[in-house]
Amino acid sequence: MTSLIMRPWDGLMAVLRWASMAVLLFMMVTICYDAVMRYVFMAPTNWSLEINSFLLVYLAVMSAAEAQRHDAHIRIDYFKVKLSARLQAAIGVITGILGVIFCFVLAWRGGIMMMQAFEYGERVSSSLGTPIGIPYAILPVGFGLLGLQFAIDTLRAGQQWLHPDALKRQESSPHA
């Protein structure tokens, strides 16, 4: 991928990375606050559980593209690393295509859920009464981003499959 094409994607991933860190910090503070209010002052908050539940979904879904981008997901690759570079790239292409399809389906169905929730005015049955379409909106956005990252990974793996020698030259280059 050329850096000109990837620069906006890298910027978006940086924004999501910082947003995820801010969300995690906010969750830590509000959960501690709720615990103190509940057990010290016997006055629990009525909003902390609901908001932090939605933010936990945000962290899981919106951070997935960044984790995929850095190849940070947990995996067992004992057998894969013993294969040739070309076969590893072919597995990468297949995995990437399956990932794109999976994410497309989840983004599509999540979008339908979100639209229906807004259409019917569905709300969380709590004191806040949050419109359920708002947290549902996390699904199509997050899985859409993850699907785009899978597409980028698929293109890279396809390039490695077509030109396996380029990868070897790049790894042995002192400027890499």
ABEGO torsion letter per residue (X at the ends): XBAAAAAAAAAAAAAAAAAAAAAAAAAAAAAAAAAAAAAAAGBBBAAAAAAAAAAAAAAAAAAAAAAAAAGABBBBAAAAAABBAAAAAAAAAAAAAAAAAAAAAAAAAAAAAAAAAAAAGBBBBBAAGBBAAAAAAAAAAAAAAAAAAAAAAAAAAAAAAABAAAAAAAAABAAX
